[in-house]
Amino acid sequence: MSASLEYTEIKGIITCVTGLHIGGSRDEIEIGGVDYPVIRDPVTKLPYIPGSSLKGKLRSLLEKYDSKMIDDKGNPHGCQEPGCLVCKIFGSHLSDKAIHGPTRILVRDSFMTSESKKKLEDKMQGSLTQLKEEVSINRRSGTASNAGPRTIECVPAGAEFHFSIMIRSFNGEDKEIMLAFVKKELGLIENDYLGGGGSRGLGKVEIQFED
């Protein structure tokens, strides 16, 4: 019997409640420039959320939610138990026994919506990001350290990104279980943060699903 394959999409909008920083590379080092720029699409130069960042955050939160999934070395989970949805959906880490078959989840890059882009450009005089300065405090003196402030680039609160996650189901397996699992656990990101600087106020988001 030939294998059957079905794709089901989970889509919606990620809204930044606070500034969002997902770091990119610095092609040029400038005096007085941004220390930590955001990642941008190389063609449009617009900030975006890489699928790898969203998928990695989702998986890591799922594993932290259940401490039994984290080994002593802190590696991603890979138990290969038949009933483990994390291994089934995300794949088993460093395992040569792929009893679940191919990874079930495909997370696309999330791009800023055209409406959000226009609103931000109007509000911020053409800019789509803002700069945030952070300082390190000397623990003895209680004053700013000599290292000086760090400049972090952020996508501002109110920015919206369209996300798309595809779930693959094989041979008539119950896709509804996988869909419900992923949707429920996306809520963990709302309670936590996306990107960097979450403990310092960045990365709080809201996730809304579309039909």
C-alpha positions as CSV (number, residue, x, y, z in Angstrom):
1,M,0.0,0.0,0.0
2,S,1.4,3.4,-1.0
3,A,1.8,6.0,1.8
4,S,-0.6,8.9,1.9
5,L,0.4,12.4,3.0
6,E,-1.8,15.4,4.0
7,Y,-0.8,18.9,4.9
8,T,-2.8,21.1,7.4
9,E,-2.0,24.7,8.0
10,I,-2.1,26.6,11.3
11,K,-1.9,30.3,10.5
12,G,-2.5,33.6,12.3
13,I,-0.9,36.8,13.5
14,I,1.9,37.4,16.0
15,T,1.5,40.8,17.6
16,C,4.3,42.4,19.5
17,V,3.1,43.6,22.9
18,T,6.6,44.9,23.8
19,G,9.6,45.4,21.7
20,L,10.9,42.3,19.9
21,H,14.6,41.5,19.3
22,I,15.7,38.6,17.2
23,G,19.3,39.2,16.4
24,G,21.0,39.4,13.0
25,S,24.6,39.8,12.0
26,R,26.6,43.0,11.8
27,D,28.1,43.2,8.4
28,E,30.0,46.4,9.3
29,I,31.2,47.6,12.7
30,E,30.6,51.3,13.1
31,I,31.6,53.6,16.0
32,G,28.4,54.6,17.7
33,G,26.4,52.1,15.7
34,V,23.9,49.5,16.8
35,D,25.5,46.8,19.0
36,Y,22.7,44.3,18.5
37,P,20.7,44.7,15.2
38,V,17.6,42.8,14.4
39,I,17.5,40.2,11.6
40,R,16.3,41.5,8.3
41,D,15.2,39.9,5.0
42,P,18.2,40.3,2.7
43,V,16.0,41.4,-0.2
44,T,13.3,43.7,1.4
45,K,15.5,44.7,4.4
46,L,12.4,44.3,6.6
47,P,12.6,42.7,10.0
48,Y,11.1,39.2,10.2
49,I,10.7,36.2,12.5
50,P,12.7,33.2,11.2
51,G,10.9,29.9,11.3
52,S,13.8,28.4,13.1
53,S,13.4,30.9,15.9
54,L,9.7,30.2,16.3
55,K,10.2,26.4,16.1
56,G,13.1,26.4,18.4
57,K,11.4,28.5,21.0
58,L,8.3,26.3,20.8
59,R,10.2,23.1,21.2
60,S,12.4,24.3,24.1
61,L,9.3,25.5,26.0
62,L,7.6,22.2,25.5
63,E,10.6,20.4,26.9
64,K,11.1,22.8,29.8
65,Y,7.4,22.4,30.7
66,D,8.1,18.8,31.4
67,S,11.5,18.6,33.3
68,K,11.7,14.8,32.5
69,M,12.4,15.7,28.9
70,I,15.7,17.5,29.7
71,D,18.8,15.4,30.2
72,D,21.8,16.2,32.3
73,K,23.6,17.8,29.4
74,G,20.7,20.0,28.4
75,N,20.3,18.4,24.9
76,P,17.0,18.5,23.0
77,H,14.6,15.7,23.9
78,G,14.8,12.4,21.9
79,C,13.2,9.6,23.9
80,Q,11.8,7.7,20.9
81,E,8.8,6.5,22.9
82,P,5.9,5.7,20.5
83,G,3.5,8.0,22.4
84,C,5.8,11.0,22.6
85,L,4.2,13.9,20.6
86,V,7.4,16.0,20.9
87,C,9.5,13.4,19.2
88,K,6.7,12.7,16.7
89,I,6.1,16.3,15.7
90,F,9.6,17.8,16.0
91,G,11.7,14.8,15.5
92,S,14.0,12.9,17.9
93,H,17.3,14.6,18.6
94,L,20.4,12.7,17.6
95,S,18.6,9.5,17.2
96,D,19.2,6.9,14.5
97,K,16.0,5.1,15.3
98,A,13.4,7.3,13.6
99,I,10.4,5.2,14.6
100,H,8.0,8.1,14.1
101,G,9.2,8.8,10.5
102,P,9.7,12.3,9.1
103,T,9.2,15.4,11.2
104,R,5.6,16.5,11.2
105,I,6.0,20.2,11.6
106,L,7.1,22.8,9.1
107,V,7.5,26.4,10.4
108,R,7.7,29.1,7.8
109,D,9.4,32.5,8.2
110,S,7.0,35.1,9.6
111,F,6.8,38.4,7.7
112,M,5.4,41.7,8.7
113,T,1.9,42.4,7.5
114,S,1.5,45.2,5.0
115,E,-1.0,47.0,7.3
116,S,1.4,46.8,10.2
117,K,4.3,48.1,8.0
118,K,2.2,51.1,6.9
119,K,1.1,52.0,10.5
120,L,4.6,51.8,11.8
121,E,6.1,53.9,9.0
122,D,3.4,56.6,9.6
123,K,3.9,56.5,13.3
124,M,7.7,56.4,13.3
125,Q,8.5,58.6,10.3
126,G,9.5,55.8,8.0
127,S,11.4,53.7,10.5
128,L,10.3,50.1,11.4
129,T,12.5,49.7,14.4
130,Q,13.5,51.5,17.6
131,L,16.7,51.6,19.6
132,K,17.0,50.6,23.3
133,E,20.0,51.3,25.4
134,E,21.0,49.0,28.2
135,V,23.8,49.4,30.8
136,S,25.6,47.0,33.1
137,I,25.6,47.9,36.7
138,N,28.7,47.6,38.8
139,R,27.7,45.4,41.8
140,R,30.0,47.3,44.3
141,S,29.3,50.9,43.4
142,G,25.8,50.5,42.1
143,T,26.6,52.8,39.1
144,A,26.9,52.1,35.4
145,S,30.0,50.1,34.5
146,N,32.8,51.5,32.4
147,A,31.8,49.3,29.5
148,G,29.1,51.9,28.6
149,P,25.6,51.3,27.2
150,R,24.7,48.6,24.7
151,T,22.4,49.6,21.9
152,I,19.8,47.0,21.0
153,E,17.6,47.3,17.9
154,C,14.0,46.2,18.4
155,V,10.8,45.9,16.4
156,P,8.4,48.1,18.3
157,A,5.2,47.2,20.1
158,G,2.2,46.9,17.8
159,A,4.1,45.3,14.9
160,E,2.3,42.3,13.4
161,F,3.7,39.3,11.6
162,H,1.8,36.6,9.7
163,F,2.8,33.1,10.7
164,S,2.2,29.8,9.0
165,I,2.9,26.3,10.5
166,M,2.2,23.2,8.4
167,I,1.4,19.9,10.0
168,R,2.1,16.8,7.9
169,S,0.0,13.6,8.6
170,F,0.8,10.3,7.1
171,N,-1.4,7.3,6.3
172,G,-4.6,8.6,8.0
173,E,-3.0,9.3,11.4
174,D,-5.0,11.5,13.7
175,K,-3.9,15.0,12.6
176,E,-6.4,16.6,15.1
177,I,-4.3,15.5,18.0
178,M,-1.2,17.1,16.6
179,L,-3.0,20.3,15.6
180,A,-4.5,20.7,19.1
181,F,-1.1,20.0,20.7
182,V,0.7,22.6,18.7
183,K,-2.0,25.3,19.1
184,K,-2.2,24.7,22.8
185,E,1.5,24.9,23.3
186,L,1.8,28.1,21.2
187,G,0.2,29.6,24.2
188,L,3.4,28.9,26.2
189,I,5.1,31.5,24.0
190,E,2.5,34.1,25.1
191,N,3.3,33.4,28.7
192,D,7.0,33.4,28.1
193,Y,8.8,35.5,25.4
194,L,10.1,35.3,21.8
195,G,13.5,36.3,20.7
196,G,16.1,37.8,23.1
197,G,15.9,40.0,26.2
198,G,12.8,38.5,27.6
199,S,14.0,38.9,31.2
200,R,14.5,42.6,30.5
201,G,11.1,43.3,29.1
202,L,11.4,42.4,25.4
203,G,9.6,39.7,23.4
204,K,6.1,39.6,24.9
205,V,3.7,38.6,22.1
206,E,0.1,37.7,21.5
207,I,-0.9,35.0,19.0
208,Q,-4.2,35.0,17.2
209,F,-5.3,32.1,14.9
210,E,-7.0,32.5,11.6
211,D,-9.5,30.1,10.1
